[in-house]
Amino acid sequence: STAIASLTDALLYLSDYRYENSDAFASRIIAIVSLDDILTAFDAEGLPSPDELRSVINNDINRLSSMQNNDGGFPYWRRGRESIPYNTVQATHALVLAKQEGNAVDEQVLEDAKFYLANIEDFYPDWYHESTRRSISAYALHVRFLAGDRDIYKATSLYKRAGGDIELDVAAWLWPVVANTELDNAIELLLNNRVTETPDAATFATSYGEQAYVFLHSDRRTDAIVLDALIAQRPDSDLVTKTLTGLLAARDHYGHWRNAQENSFVLLAGSAYFHRFESV
């Protein structure tokens, strides 16, 4: 009956996800806190109650926070191992959203994480490609913006250095940060020029080559990131519904996407769609 009702299988996938690494915790936190106030709208078979899911989130927040290293970063598996830039950005994203939705988050953990993000370029290994650095830096700027730290100068510089070959998820992450500046319309034009459309659906492919694994990239996650940006910046665009349609068509036969990253970012965008277009 609604577009968002189609996303409950993805929430079930994440609620049952058993890997206890930082990006898994972060993915589940992002998805569930984003949908928290609309979970009661669904009566999907097997879906835990809102209270049960909130209990899962409180446990995930505590587990994720306990993994933080002294540099403010987050490793894959346990405290004391190397902090991973992408995982740190996503973990901070999860904690910022959790706090905004009224969940208890340790302030010192959050402050240390935000310091890491503000200086994230200092933590990149030498072997990271420029496109890898650009993507993670754009995500860090986006999360800082969500946390109330809008760095227009750094975002503008990053966008302009990338030139015409800028990756679409990078542009989408930067869009809210540079909204109402000279780059606002430029990003809209970029997405319109590089979208792949059919009469009913739209997709936004971006390639990172052999380093896509460094920050867990996929085309479906890029579609979700772009959709979230379109809803925030251009909700009247016909690409909003077409991108959501394309994402729904890309689900597997179990009704969800192929990994925690994709499911998390699609649910984040789905929540934004729900609040914008289906609140009644």
Salt bridges, closest charged atoms under 4 A:
GLU20 OE1 - ARG63 NH2 2.73
ASP36 OD1 - ARG54 NE 2.68
ASP37 OD2 - HIS275 NE2 3.05
ASP51 OD1 - ARG54 NH1 3.05
ASP60 OD2 - ARG28 NE 2.59
GLU107 OE2 - LYS99 NZ 2.73
GLU111 OE2 - LYS114 NZ 3.11
GLU121 OE1 - LYS154 NZ 2.83
ASP149 OD2 - ARG144 NE 2.89
ASP151 OD2 - ARG144 NH2 3.26
GLU167 OE2 - ARG134 NH2 2.84
ASP169 OD2 - HIS217 ND1 3.76
GLU182 OE2 - LYS160 NZ 3.07
ASP184 OD1 - ARG234 NH2 2.77
GLU188 OE1 - ARG234 NE 2.95
GLU197 OE1 - LYS242 NZ 2.64
GLU210 OE2 - HIS129 NE2 3.75
ASP219 OD1 - HIS217 NE2 3.68
ASP223 OD2 - ARG220 NH2 2.84
ASP252 OD2 - HIS256 ND1 3.60
GLU262 OE2 - ARG258 NE 3.08
